[in-house]
Amino acid sequence: MVTPLYSASPSSVELTRQVQHLIRRRKGLPLGRLRPAADLHTDLGFDLLDVVDIILALEQRYQLTIPDELPLRTIDDFVRFLGPALAGTSTAQAA
């Protein structure tokens, strides 16, 4: 079970915003291009190392482990995993 870093888990809107800003800082993309459903590979030109970098940053920020087998291709995919994980209702493992 994952223990949130703060008392209330962030909403999906807030998680989306946090993931967008993390990607924006790492890749220098304008926020307007970071639509929740945009495919990181085909729409934004990310390679596997870019996605791994995002995963590692999110794992560090939220103190959890994101399973390798998760199909994370969009910001929405990250949010769908993080929401339940931070609420303690996922099978995510504490880091």
mmCIF file as gemmi writes it, N, C-alpha and C atoms, coordinates in Angstrom:
data_model
loop_
_atom_site.group_PDB
_atom_site.id
_atom_site.type_symbol
_atom_site.label_atom_id
_atom_site.label_alt_id
_atom_site.label_comp_id
_atom_site.label_asym_id
_atom_site.label_entity_id
_atom_site.label_seq_id
_atom_site.pdbx_PDB_ins_code
_atom_site.Cartn_x
_atom_site.Cartn_y
_atom_site.Cartn_z
_atom_site.occupancy
_atom_site.B_iso_or_equiv
_atom_site.pdbx_formal_charge
_atom_site.auth_seq_id
_atom_site.auth_asym_id
_atom_site.pdbx_PDB_model_num
ATOM 1 N N . MET Axp A 1 ? 0.85 -1.176 0 1 0 ? 1 A 1
ATOM 2 C CA . MET Axp A 1 ? 0 0 0 1 0 ? 1 A 1
ATOM 3 C C . MET Axp A 1 ? 0.894 1.237 0 1 0 ? 1 A 1
ATOM 4 N N . VAL Axp A 2 ? 0.486 2.249 -0.718 1 0 ? 2 A 1
ATOM 5 C CA . VAL Axp A 2 ? 1.243 3.484 -0.813 1 0 ? 2 A 1
ATOM 6 C C . VAL Axp A 2 ? 0.701 4.482 0.184 1 0 ? 2 A 1
ATOM 7 N N . THR Axp A 3 ? 1.577 5.13 0.905 1 0 ? 3 A 1
ATOM 8 C CA . THR Axp A 3 ? 1.164 6.174 1.831 1 0 ? 3 A 1
ATOM 9 C C . THR Axp A 3 ? 1.369 7.517 1.153 1 0 ? 3 A 1
ATOM 10 N N . PRO Axp A 4 ? 0.32 8.302 0.975 1 0 ? 4 A 1
ATOM 11 C CA . PRO Axp A 4 ? 0.469 9.609 0.343 1 0 ? 4 A 1
ATOM 12 C C . PRO Axp A 4 ? 1.426 10.492 1.132 1 0 ? 4 A 1
ATOM 13 N N . LEU Axp A 5 ? 2.064 11.408 0.43 1 0 ? 5 A 1
ATOM 14 C CA . LEU Axp A 5 ? 2.996 12.33 1.064 1 0 ? 5 A 1
ATOM 15 C C . LEU Axp A 5 ? 2.284 13.447 1.803 1 0 ? 5 A 1
ATOM 16 N N . TYR Axp A 6 ? 0.991 13.571 1.605 1 0 ? 6 A 1
ATOM 17 C CA . TYR Axp A 6 ? 0.204 14.6 2.269 1 0 ? 6 A 1
ATOM 18 C C . TYR Axp A 6 ? -1.129 13.987 2.632 1 0 ? 6 A 1
ATOM 19 N N . SER Axp A 7 ? -1.908 14.687 3.406 1 0 ? 7 A 1
ATOM 20 C CA . SER Axp A 7 ? -3.102 14.088 3.996 1 0 ? 7 A 1
ATOM 21 C C . SER Axp A 7 ? -4.163 13.682 2.982 1 0 ? 7 A 1
ATOM 22 N N . ALA Axp A 8 ? -4.364 14.438 1.953 1 0 ? 8 A 1
ATOM 23 C CA . ALA Axp A 8 ? -5.389 14.11 0.965 1 0 ? 8 A 1
ATOM 24 C C . ALA Axp A 8 ? -4.717 13.829 -0.371 1 0 ? 8 A 1
ATOM 25 N N . SER Axp A 9 ? -5.178 12.789 -1.045 1 0 ? 9 A 1
ATOM 26 C CA . SER Axp A 9 ? -4.648 12.488 -2.367 1 0 ? 9 A 1
ATOM 27 C C . SER Axp A 9 ? -5.067 13.59 -3.325 1 0 ? 9 A 1
ATOM 28 N N . PRO Axp A 10 ? -4.181 13.949 -4.252 1 0 ? 10 A 1
ATOM 29 C CA . PRO Axp A 10 ? -4.552 14.987 -5.211 1 0 ? 10 A 1
ATOM 30 C C . PRO Axp A 10 ? -5.654 14.49 -6.141 1 0 ? 10 A 1
ATOM 31 N N . SER Axp A 11 ? -6.463 15.413 -6.609 1 0 ? 11 A 1
ATOM 32 C CA . SER Axp A 11 ? -7.52 15.066 -7.56 1 0 ? 11 A 1
ATOM 33 C C . SER Axp A 11 ? -6.883 14.698 -8.896 1 0 ? 11 A 1
ATOM 34 N N . SER Axp A 12 ? -7.671 14.089 -9.775 1 0 ? 12 A 1
ATOM 35 C CA . SER Axp A 12 ? -7.134 13.738 -11.087 1 0 ? 12 A 1
ATOM 36 C C . SER Axp A 12 ? -6.741 14.99 -11.87 1 0 ? 12 A 1
ATOM 37 N N . VAL Axp A 13 ? -7.458 16.081 -11.659 1 0 ? 13 A 1
ATOM 38 C CA . VAL Axp A 13 ? -7.101 17.342 -12.322 1 0 ? 13 A 1
ATOM 39 C C . VAL Axp A 13 ? -5.741 17.82 -11.827 1 0 ? 13 A 1
ATOM 40 N N . GLU Axp A 14 ? -5.53 17.761 -10.524 1 0 ? 14 A 1
ATOM 41 C CA . GLU Axp A 14 ? -4.249 18.182 -9.955 1 0 ? 14 A 1
ATOM 42 C C . GLU Axp A 14 ? -3.129 17.236 -10.38 1 0 ? 14 A 1
ATOM 43 N N . LEU Axp A 15 ? -3.397 15.939 -10.407 1 0 ? 15 A 1
ATOM 44 C CA . LEU Axp A 15 ? -2.38 14.985 -10.867 1 0 ? 15 A 1
ATOM 45 C C . LEU Axp A 15 ? -2.02 15.244 -12.325 1 0 ? 15 A 1
ATOM 46 N N . THR Axp A 16 ? -3.027 15.51 -13.15 1 0 ? 16 A 1
ATOM 47 C CA . THR Axp A 16 ? -2.77 15.822 -14.553 1 0 ? 16 A 1
ATOM 48 C C . THR Axp A 16 ? -1.862 17.035 -14.653 1 0 ? 16 A 1
ATOM 49 N N . ARG Axp A 17 ? -2.162 18.051 -13.898 1 0 ? 17 A 1
ATOM 50 C CA . ARG Axp A 17 ? -1.358 19.275 -13.899 1 0 ? 17 A 1
ATOM 51 C C . ARG Axp A 17 ? 0.078 18.983 -13.45 1 0 ? 17 A 1
ATOM 52 N N . GLN Axp A 18 ? 0.231 18.179 -12.412 1 0 ? 18 A 1
ATOM 53 C CA . GLN Axp A 18 ? 1.564 17.855 -11.903 1 0 ? 18 A 1
ATOM 54 C C . GLN Axp A 18 ? 2.379 17.062 -12.924 1 0 ? 18 A 1
ATOM 55 N N . VAL Axp A 19 ? 1.745 16.088 -13.582 1 0 ? 19 A 1
ATOM 56 C CA . VAL Axp A 19 ? 2.447 15.297 -14.597 1 0 ? 19 A 1
ATOM 57 C C . VAL Axp A 19 ? 2.807 16.189 -15.786 1 0 ? 19 A 1
ATOM 58 N N . GLN Axp A 20 ? 1.893 17.051 -16.203 1 0 ? 20 A 1
ATOM 59 C CA . GLN Axp A 20 ? 2.181 17.971 -17.309 1 0 ? 20 A 1
ATOM 60 C C . GLN Axp A 20 ? 3.375 18.862 -16.981 1 0 ? 20 A 1
ATOM 61 N N . HIS Axp A 21 ? 3.409 19.405 -15.784 1 0 ? 21 A 1
ATOM 62 C CA . HIS Axp A 21 ? 4.505 20.301 -15.414 1 0 ? 21 A 1
ATOM 63 C C . HIS Axp A 21 ? 5.831 19.554 -15.303 1 0 ? 21 A 1
ATOM 64 N N . LEU Axp A 22 ? 5.794 18.328 -14.817 1 0 ? 22 A 1
ATOM 65 C CA . LEU Axp A 22 ? 7.012 17.529 -14.745 1 0 ? 22 A 1
ATOM 66 C C . LEU Axp A 22 ? 7.559 17.291 -16.152 1 0 ? 22 A 1
ATOM 67 N N . ILE Axp A 23 ? 6.683 16.912 -17.076 1 0 ? 23 A 1
ATOM 68 C CA . ILE Axp A 23 ? 7.103 16.678 -18.459 1 0 ? 23 A 1
ATOM 69 C C . ILE Axp A 23 ? 7.6 17.975 -19.089 1 0 ? 23 A 1
ATOM 70 N N . ARG Axp A 24 ? 6.898 19.044 -18.831 1 0 ? 24 A 1
ATOM 71 C CA . ARG Axp A 24 ? 7.281 20.349 -19.389 1 0 ? 24 A 1
ATOM 72 C C . ARG Axp A 24 ? 8.681 20.749 -18.934 1 0 ? 24 A 1
ATOM 73 N N . ARG Axp A 25 ? 8.963 20.555 -17.647 1 0 ? 25 A 1
ATOM 74 C CA . ARG Axp A 25 ? 10.289 20.901 -17.128 1 0 ? 25 A 1
ATOM 75 C C . ARG Axp A 25 ? 11.379 20.024 -17.747 1 0 ? 25 A 1
ATOM 76 N N . ARG Axp A 26 ? 11.093 18.754 -17.919 1 0 ? 26 A 1
ATOM 77 C CA . ARG Axp A 26 ? 12.101 17.822 -18.416 1 0 ? 26 A 1
ATOM 78 C C . ARG Axp A 26 ? 12.321 17.938 -19.925 1 0 ? 26 A 1
ATOM 79 N N . LYS Axp A 27 ? 11.266 18.223 -20.671 1 0 ? 27 A 1
ATOM 80 C CA . LYS Axp A 27 ? 11.361 18.233 -22.13 1 0 ? 27 A 1
ATOM 81 C C . LYS Axp A 27 ? 11.274 19.621 -22.752 1 0 ? 27 A 1
ATOM 82 N N . GLY Axp A 28 ? 10.915 20.631 -21.973 1 0 ? 28 A 1
ATOM 83 C CA . GLY Axp A 28 ? 10.834 21.982 -22.5 1 0 ? 28 A 1
ATOM 84 C C . GLY Axp A 28 ? 9.699 22.195 -23.49 1 0 ? 28 A 1
ATOM 85 N N . LEU Axp A 29 ? 8.658 21.393 -23.394 1 0 ? 29 A 1
ATOM 86 C CA . LEU Axp A 29 ? 7.517 21.536 -24.299 1 0 ? 29 A 1
ATOM 87 C C . LEU Axp A 29 ? 6.541 22.574 -23.768 1 0 ? 29 A 1
ATOM 88 N N . PRO Axp A 30 ? 5.873 23.306 -24.664 1 0 ? 30 A 1
ATOM 89 C CA . PRO Axp A 30 ? 4.845 24.236 -24.207 1 0 ? 30 A 1
ATOM 90 C C . PRO Axp A 30 ? 3.683 23.467 -23.578 1 0 ? 30 A 1
ATOM 91 N N . LEU Axp A 31 ? 3.138 24.022 -22.521 1 0 ? 31 A 1
ATOM 92 C CA . LEU Axp A 31 ? 2.055 23.369 -21.794 1 0 ? 31 A 1
ATOM 93 C C . LEU Axp A 31 ? 0.876 23.037 -22.708 1 0 ? 31 A 1
ATOM 94 N N . GLY Axp A 32 ? 0.607 23.875 -23.697 1 0 ? 32 A 1
ATOM 95 C CA . GLY Axp A 32 ? -0.504 23.647 -24.616 1 0 ? 32 A 1
ATOM 96 C C . GLY Axp A 32 ? -0.393 22.363 -25.423 1 0 ? 32 A 1
ATOM 97 N N . ARG Axp A 33 ? 0.819 21.859 -25.627 1 0 ? 33 A 1
ATOM 98 C CA . ARG Axp A 33 ? 1.005 20.601 -26.368 1 0 ? 33 A 1
ATOM 99 C C . ARG Axp A 33 ? 0.772 19.38 -25.497 1 0 ? 33 A 1
ATOM 100 N N . LEU Axp A 34 ? 0.762 19.558 -24.19 1 0 ? 34 A 1
ATOM 101 C CA . LEU Axp A 34 ? 0.691 18.43 -23.267 1 0 ? 34 A 1
ATOM 102 C C . LEU Axp A 34 ? -0.75 18.091 -22.91 1 0 ? 34 A 1
ATOM 103 N N . ARG Axp A 35 ? -1.513 17.733 -23.918 1 0 ? 35 A 1
ATOM 104 C CA . ARG Axp A 35 ? -2.898 17.312 -23.702 1 0 ? 35 A 1
ATOM 105 C C . ARG Axp A 35 ? -2.908 15.966 -22.987 1 0 ? 35 A 1
ATOM 106 N N . PRO Axp A 36 ? -3.862 15.739 -22.101 1 0 ? 36 A 1
ATOM 107 C CA . PRO Axp A 36 ? -3.901 14.479 -21.351 1 0 ? 36 A 1
ATOM 108 C C . PRO Axp A 36 ? -3.935 13.226 -22.224 1 0 ? 36 A 1
ATOM 109 N N . ALA Axp A 37 ? -4.564 13.298 -23.397 1 0 ? 37 A 1
ATOM 110 C CA . ALA Axp A 37 ? -4.674 12.115 -24.256 1 0 ? 37 A 1
ATOM 111 C C . ALA Axp A 37 ? -3.589 12.041 -25.33 1 0 ? 37 A 1
ATOM 112 N N . ALA Axp A 38 ? -2.674 13.012 -25.362 1 0 ? 38 A 1
ATOM 113 C CA . ALA Axp A 38 ? -1.613 13.003 -26.37 1 0 ? 38 A 1
ATOM 114 C C . ALA Axp A 38 ? -0.687 11.811 -26.135 1 0 ? 38 A 1
ATOM 115 N N . ASP Axp A 39 ? -0.392 11.081 -27.209 1 0 ? 39 A 1
ATOM 116 C CA . ASP Axp A 39 ? 0.523 9.945 -27.118 1 0 ? 39 A 1
ATOM 117 C C . ASP Axp A 39 ? 1.949 10.483 -26.987 1 0 ? 39 A 1
ATOM 118 N N . LEU Axp A 40 ? 2.63 10.04 -25.946 1 0 ? 40 A 1
ATOM 119 C CA . LEU Axp A 40 ? 3.973 10.551 -25.683 1 0 ? 40 A 1
ATOM 120 C C . LEU Axp A 40 ? 4.929 10.235 -26.828 1 0 ? 40 A 1
ATOM 121 N N . HIS Axp A 41 ? 4.738 9.099 -27.486 1 0 ? 41 A 1
ATOM 122 C CA . HIS Axp A 41 ? 5.64 8.696 -28.56 1 0 ? 41 A 1
ATOM 123 C C . HIS Axp A 41 ? 5.267 9.351 -29.885 1 0 ? 41 A 1
ATOM 124 N N . THR Axp A 42 ? 4.051 9.119 -30.348 1 0 ? 42 A 1
ATOM 125 C CA . THR Axp A 42 ? 3.68 9.585 -31.686 1 0 ? 42 A 1
ATOM 126 C C . THR Axp A 42 ? 3.337 11.069 -31.744 1 0 ? 42 A 1
ATOM 127 N N . ASP Axp A 43 ? 2.688 11.602 -30.718 1 0 ? 43 A 1
ATOM 128 C CA . ASP Axp A 43 ? 2.287 13.012 -30.741 1 0 ? 43 A 1
ATOM 129 C C . ASP Axp A 43 ? 3.389 13.952 -30.252 1 0 ? 43 A 1
ATOM 130 N N . LEU Axp A 44 ? 4.173 13.492 -29.284 1 0 ? 44 A 1
ATOM 131 C CA . LEU Axp A 44 ? 5.158 14.379 -28.657 1 0 ? 44 A 1
ATOM 132 C C . LEU Axp A 44 ? 6.605 14.013 -28.973 1 0 ? 44 A 1
ATOM 133 N N . GLY Axp A 45 ? 6.818 12.896 -29.654 1 0 ? 45 A 1
ATOM 134 C CA . GLY Axp A 45 ? 8.162 12.521 -30.078 1 0 ? 45 A 1
ATOM 135 C C . GLY Axp A 45 ? 9.067 11.971 -28.985 1 0 ? 45 A 1
ATOM 136 N N . PHE Axp A 46 ? 8.493 11.466 -27.917 1 0 ? 46 A 1
ATOM 137 C CA . PHE Axp A 46 ? 9.301 10.907 -26.838 1 0 ? 46 A 1
ATOM 138 C C . PHE Axp A 46 ? 9.841 9.545 -27.255 1 0 ? 46 A 1
ATOM 139 N N . ASP Axp A 47 ? 11.046 9.226 -26.761 1 0 ? 47 A 1
ATOM 140 C CA . ASP Axp A 47 ? 11.559 7.879 -26.941 1 0 ? 47 A 1
ATOM 141 C C . ASP Axp A 47 ? 11.451 7.142 -25.605 1 0 ? 47 A 1
ATOM 142 N N . LEU Axp A 48 ? 11.879 5.905 -25.591 1 0 ? 48 A 1
ATOM 143 C CA . LEU Axp A 48 ? 11.755 5.075 -24.394 1 0 ? 48 A 1
ATOM 144 C C . LEU Axp A 48 ? 12.479 5.695 -23.198 1 0 ? 48 A 1
ATOM 145 N N . LEU Axp A 49 ? 13.647 6.272 -23.423 1 0 ? 49 A 1
ATOM 146 C CA . LEU Axp A 49 ? 14.389 6.885 -22.318 1 0 ? 49 A 1
ATOM 147 C C . LEU Axp A 49 ? 13.658 8.087 -21.733 1 0 ? 49 A 1
ATOM 148 N N . ASP Axp A 50 ? 12.973 8.839 -22.573 1 0 ? 50 A 1
ATOM 149 C CA . ASP Axp A 50 ? 12.175 9.965 -22.073 1 0 ? 50 A 1
ATOM 150 C C . ASP Axp A 50 ? 11.079 9.47 -21.132 1 0 ? 50 A 1
ATOM 151 N N . VAL Axp A 51 ? 10.406 8.392 -21.523 1 0 ? 51 A 1
ATOM 152 C CA . VAL Axp A 51 ? 9.321 7.849 -20.701 1 0 ? 51 A 1
ATOM 153 C C . VAL Axp A 51 ? 9.881 7.278 -19.401 1 0 ? 51 A 1
ATOM 154 N N . VAL Axp A 52 ? 11.008 6.586 -19.48 1 0 ? 52 A 1
ATOM 155 C CA . VAL Axp A 52 ? 11.642 6.053 -18.266 1 0 ? 52 A 1
ATOM 156 C C . VAL Axp A 52 ? 12.02 7.197 -17.332 1 0 ? 52 A 1
ATOM 157 N N . ASP Axp A 53 ? 12.511 8.292 -17.868 1 0 ? 53 A 1
ATOM 158 C CA . ASP Axp A 53 ? 12.86 9.46 -17.057 1 0 ? 53 A 1
ATOM 159 C C . ASP Axp A 53 ? 11.633 10.002 -16.323 1 0 ? 53 A 1
ATOM 160 N N . ILE Axp A 54 ? 10.506 10.059 -17.005 1 0 ? 54 A 1
ATOM 161 C CA . ILE Axp A 54 ? 9.257 10.519 -16.383 1 0 ? 54 A 1
ATOM 162 C C . ILE Axp A 54 ? 8.838 9.556 -15.277 1 0 ? 54 A 1
ATOM 163 N N . ILE Axp A 55 ? 8.903 8.264 -15.568 1 0 ? 55 A 1
ATOM 164 C CA . ILE Axp A 55 ? 8.531 7.254 -14.57 1 0 ? 55 A 1
ATOM 165 C C . ILE Axp A 55 ? 9.401 7.384 -13.326 1 0 ? 55 A 1
ATOM 166 N N . LEU Axp A 56 ? 10.707 7.493 -13.505 1 0 ? 56 A 1
ATOM 167 C CA . LEU Axp A 56 ? 11.615 7.608 -12.357 1 0 ? 56 A 1
ATOM 168 C C . LEU Axp A 56 ? 11.338 8.872 -11.549 1 0 ? 56 A 1
ATOM 169 N N . ALA Axp A 57 ? 11.056 9.969 -12.235 1 0 ? 57 A 1
ATOM 170 C CA . ALA Axp A 57 ? 10.759 11.218 -11.53 1 0 ? 57 A 1
ATOM 171 C C . ALA Axp A 57 ? 9.466 11.101 -10.724 1 0 ? 57 A 1
ATOM 172 N N . LEU Axp A 58 ? 8.453 10.462 -11.3 1 0 ? 58 A 1
ATOM 173 C CA . LEU Axp A 58 ? 7.185 10.28 -10.58 1 0 ? 58 A 1
ATOM 174 C C . LEU Axp A 58 ? 7.356 9.326 -9.405 1 0 ? 58 A 1
ATOM 175 N N . GLU Axp A 59 ? 8.136 8.263 -9.588 1 0 ? 59 A 1
ATOM 176 C CA . GLU Axp A 59 ? 8.391 7.333 -8.488 1 0 ? 59 A 1
ATOM 177 C C . GLU Axp A 59 ? 9.081 8.043 -7.33 1 0 ? 59 A 1
ATOM 178 N N . GLN Axp A 60 ? 10.038 8.886 -7.664 1 0 ? 60 A 1
ATOM 179 C CA . GLN Axp A 60 ? 10.749 9.627 -6.619 1 0 ? 60 A 1
ATOM 180 C C . GLN Axp A 60 ? 9.829 10.64 -5.941 1 0 ? 60 A 1
ATOM 181 N N . ARG Axp A 61 ? 9.072 11.371 -6.721 1 0 ? 61 A 1
ATOM 182 C CA . ARG Axp A 61 ? 8.193 12.402 -6.159 1 0 ? 61 A 1
ATOM 183 C C . ARG Axp A 61 ? 7.144 11.813 -5.219 1 0 ? 61 A 1
ATOM 184 N N . TYR Axp A 62 ? 6.54 10.694 -5.633 1 0 ? 62 A 1
ATOM 185 C CA . TYR Axp A 62 ? 5.434 10.126 -4.863 1 0 ? 62 A 1
ATOM 186 C C . TYR Axp A 62 ? 5.834 8.925 -4.005 1 0 ? 62 A 1
ATOM 187 N N . GLN Axp A 63 ? 7.116 8.57 -4.013 1 0 ? 63 A 1
ATOM 188 C CA . GLN Axp A 63 ? 7.61 7.457 -3.197 1 0 ? 63 A 1
ATOM 189 C C . GLN Axp A 63 ? 6.83 6.172 -3.441 1 0 ? 63 A 1
ATOM 190 N N . LEU Axp A 64 ? 6.736 5.782 -4.718 1 0 ? 64 A 1
ATOM 191 C CA . LEU Axp A 64 ? 6.067 4.543 -5.079 1 0 ? 64 A 1
ATOM 192 C C . LEU Axp A 64 ? 6.793 3.906 -6.249 1 0 ? 64 A 1
ATOM 193 N N . THR Axp A 65 ? 6.415 2.675 -6.557 1 0 ? 65 A 1
ATOM 194 C CA . THR Axp A 65 ? 6.987 1.956 -7.684 1 0 ? 65 A 1
ATOM 195 C C . THR Axp A 65 ? 5.923 1.804 -8.761 1 0 ? 65 A 1
ATOM 196 N N . ILE Axp A 66 ? 6.28 2.187 -9.964 1 0 ? 66 A 1
ATOM 197 C CA . ILE Axp A 66 ? 5.383 2.031 -11.106 1 0 ? 66 A 1
ATOM 198 C C . ILE Axp A 66 ? 5.82 0.759 -11.831 1 0 ? 66 A 1
ATOM 199 N N . PRO Axp A 67 ? 4.947 -0.244 -11.902 1 0 ? 67 A 1
ATOM 200 C CA . PRO Axp A 67 ? 5.32 -1.518 -12.53 1 0 ? 67 A 1
ATOM 201 C C . PRO Axp A 67 ? 5.749 -1.344 -13.988 1 0 ? 67 A 1
ATOM 202 N N . ASP Axp A 68 ? 6.792 -2.084 -14.366 1 0 ? 68 A 1
ATOM 203 C CA . ASP Axp A 68 ? 7.323 -2.007 -15.729 1 0 ? 68 A 1
ATOM 204 C C . ASP Axp A 68 ? 6.3 -2.398 -16.788 1 0 ? 68 A 1
ATOM 205 N N . GLU Axp A 69 ? 5.385 -3.289 -16.433 1 0 ? 69 A 1
ATOM 206 C CA . GLU Axp A 69 ? 4.453 -3.806 -17.433 1 0 ? 69 A 1
ATOM 207 C C . GLU Axp A 69 ? 3.267 -2.877 -17.719 1 0 ? 69 A 1
ATOM 208 N N . LEU Axp A 70 ? 3.165 -1.759 -17.007 1 0 ? 70 A 1
ATOM 209 C CA . LEU Axp A 70 ? 2.051 -0.836 -17.265 1 0 ? 70 A 1
ATOM 210 C C . LEU Axp A 70 ? 2.223 -0.159 -18.622 1 0 ? 70 A 1
ATOM 211 N N . PRO Axp A 71 ? 1.163 -0.118 -19.429 1 0 ? 71 A 1
ATOM 212 C CA . PRO Axp A 71 ? 1.233 0.574 -20.716 1 0 ? 71 A 1
ATOM 213 C C . PRO Axp A 71 ? 1.014 2.082 -20.522 1 0 ? 71 A 1
ATOM 214 N N . LEU Axp A 72 ? 2.086 2.807 -20.324 1 0 ? 72 A 1
ATOM 215 C CA . LEU Axp A 72 ? 2.001 4.247 -20.062 1 0 ? 72 A 1
ATOM 216 C C . LEU Axp A 72 ? 2.388 5.001 -21.329 1 0 ? 72 A 1
ATOM 217 N N . ARG Axp A 73 ? 1.376 5.409 -22.085 1 0 ? 73 A 1
ATOM 218 C CA . ARG Axp A 73 ? 1.628 6.104 -23.344 1 0 ? 73 A 1
ATOM 219 C C . ARG Axp A 73 ? 1.124 7.543 -23.345 1 0 ? 73 A 1
ATOM 220 N N . THR Axp A 74 ? 0.277 7.889 -22.376 1 0 ? 74 A 1
ATOM 221 C CA . THR Axp A 74 ? -0.293 9.234 -22.328 1 0 ? 74 A 1
ATOM 222 C C . THR Axp A 74 ? -0.224 9.775 -20.899 1 0 ? 74 A 1
ATOM 223 N N . ILE Axp A 75 ? -0.444 11.061 -20.758 1 0 ? 75 A 1
ATOM 224 C CA . ILE Axp A 75 ? -0.535 11.659 -19.424 1 0 ? 75 A 1
ATOM 225 C C . ILE Axp A 75 ? -1.705 11.033 -18.676 1 0 ? 75 A 1
ATOM 226 N N . ASP Axp A 76 ? -2.81 10.808 -19.374 1 0 ? 76 A 1
ATOM 227 C CA . ASP Axp A 76 ? -3.965 10.14 -18.755 1 0 ? 76 A 1
ATOM 228 C C . ASP Axp A 76 ? -3.595 8.777 -18.184 1 0 ? 76 A 1
ATOM 229 N N . ASP Axp A 77 ? -2.738 8.027 -18.887 1 0 ? 77 A 1
ATOM 230 C CA . ASP Axp A 77 ? -2.313 6.717 -18.379 1 0 ? 77 A 1
ATOM 231 C C . ASP Axp A 77 ? -1.601 6.862 -17.036 1 0 ? 77 A 1
ATOM 232 N N . PHE Axp A 78 ? -0.727 7.845 -16.927 1 0 ? 78 A 1
ATOM 233 C CA . PHE Axp A 78 ? -0.024 8.081 -15.66 1 0 ? 78 A 1
ATOM 234 C C . PHE Axp A 78 ? -1.015 8.452 -14.559 1 0 ? 78 A 1
ATOM 235 N N . VAL Axp A 79 ? -1.955 9.317 -14.878 1 0 ? 79 A 1
ATOM 236 C CA . VAL Axp A 79 ? -2.937 9.774 -13.888 1 0 ? 79 A 1
ATOM 237 C C . VAL Axp A 79 ? -3.828 8.618 -13.439 1 0 ? 79 A 1
ATOM 238 N N . ARG Axp A 80 ? -4.232 7.763 -14.381 1 0 ? 80 A 1
ATOM 239 C CA . ARG Axp A 80 ? -5.069 6.6 -14.022 1 0 ? 80 A 1
ATOM 240 C C . ARG Axp A 80 ? -4.34 5.654 -13.076 1 0 ? 80 A 1
ATOM 241 N N . PHE Axp A 81 ? -3.023 5.568 -13.182 1 0 ? 81 A 1
ATOM 242 C CA . PHE Axp A 81 ? -2.27 4.742 -12.238 1 0 ? 81 A 1
ATOM 243 C C . PHE Axp A 81 ? -2.05 5.478 -10.919 1 0 ? 81 A 1
ATOM 244 N N . LEU Axp A 82 ? -1.626 6.736 -10.995 1 0 ? 82 A 1
ATOM 245 C CA . LEU Axp A 82 ? -1.25 7.474 -9.785 1 0 ? 82 A 1
ATOM 246 C C . LEU Axp A 82 ? -2.424 7.723 -8.849 1 0 ? 82 A 1
ATOM 247 N N . GLY Axp A 83 ? -3.597 8.038 -9.39 1 0 ? 83 A 1
ATOM 248 C CA . GLY Axp A 83 ? -4.75 8.337 -8.534 1 0 ? 83 A 1
ATOM 249 C C . GLY Axp A 83 ? -5.025 7.237 -7.524 1 0 ? 83 A 1
ATOM 250 N N . PRO Axp A 84 ? -5.292 6.008 -7.992 1 0 ? 84 A 1
ATOM 251 C CA . PRO Axp A 84 ? -5.537 4.918 -7.04 1 0 ? 84 A 1
ATOM 252 C C . PRO Axp A 84 ? -4.311 4.58 -6.19 1 0 ? 84 A 1
ATOM 253 N N . ALA Axp A 85 ? -3.123 4.672 -6.773 1 0 ? 85 A 1
ATOM 254 C CA . ALA Axp A 85 ? -1.911 4.34 -6.014 1 0 ? 85 A 1
ATOM 255 C C . ALA Axp A 85 ? -1.732 5.282 -4.832 1 0 ? 85 A 1
ATOM 256 N N . LEU Axp A 86 ? -1.964 6.563 -5.057 1 0 ? 86 A 1
ATOM 257 C CA . LEU Axp A 86 ? -1.8 7.542 -3.978 1 0 ? 86 A 1
ATOM 258 C C . LEU Axp A 86 ? -2.934 7.468 -2.968 1 0 ? 86 A 1
ATOM 259 N N . ALA Axp A 87 ? -4.082 6.962 -3.41 1 0 ? 87 A 1
ATOM 260 C CA . ALA Axp A 87 ? -5.209 6.802 -2.489 1 0 ? 87 A 1
ATOM 261 C C . ALA Axp A 87 ? -5.104 5.495 -1.703 1 0 ? 87 A 1
ATOM 262 N N . GLY Axp A 88 ? -4.103 4.68 -2.052 1 0 ? 88 A 1
ATOM 263 C CA . GLY Axp A 88 ? -3.907 3.428 -1.338 1 0 ? 88 A 1
ATOM 264 C C . GLY Axp A 88 ? -4.798 2.305 -1.808 1 0 ? 88 A 1
ATOM 265 N N . THR Axp A 89 ? -5.371 2.432 -3.012 1 0 ? 89 A 1
ATOM 266 C CA . THR Axp A 89 ? -6.264 1.389 -3.509 1 0 ? 89 A 1
ATOM 267 C C . THR Axp A 89 ? -5.659 0.636 -4.678 1 0 ? 89 A 1
ATOM 268 N N . SER Axp A 90 ? -4.353 0.786 -4.881 1 0 ? 90 A 1
ATOM 269 C CA . SER Axp A 90 ? -3.677 0.127 -5.987 1 0 ? 90 A 1
ATOM 270 C C . SER Axp A 90 ? -2.762 -0.958 -5.451 1 0 ? 90 A 1
ATOM 271 N N . THR Axp A 91 ? -2.273 -1.767 -6.361 1 0 ? 91 A 1
ATOM 272 C CA . THR Axp A 91 ? -1.292 -2.77 -5.974 1 0 ? 91 A 1
ATOM 273 C C . THR Axp A 91 ? 0.117 -2.209 -6.064 1 0 ? 91 A 1
ATOM 274 N N . ALA Axp A 92 ? 0.222 -0.88 -6.206 1 0 ? 92 A 1
ATOM 275 C CA . ALA Axp A 92 ? 1.541 -0.252 -6.249 1 0 ? 92 A 1
ATOM 276 C C . ALA Axp A 92 ? 2.277 -0.549 -4.957 1 0 ? 92 A 1
ATOM 277 N N . GLN Axp A 93 ? 3.575 -0.711 -5.098 1 0 ? 93 A 1
ATOM 278 C CA . GLN Axp A 93 ? 4.402 -1.018 -3.937 1 0 ? 93 A 1
ATOM 279 C C . GLN Axp A 93 ? 5.132 0.233 -3.499 1 0 ? 93 A 1
ATOM 280 N N . ALA Axp A 94 ? 5.288 0.382 -2.206 1 0 ? 94 A 1
ATOM 281 C CA . ALA Axp A 94 ? 6.07 1.507 -1.693 1 0 ? 94 A 1
ATOM 282 C C . ALA Axp A 94 ? 7.504 1.336 -2.141 1 0 ? 94 A 1
ATOM 283 N N . ALA Axp A 95 ? 8.143 2.431 -2.488 1 0 ? 95 A 1
ATOM 284 C CA . ALA Axp A 95 ? 9.535 2.374 -2.947 1 0 ? 95 A 1
ATOM 285 C C . ALA Axp A 95 ? 10.468 2.132 -1.786 1 0 ? 95 A 1
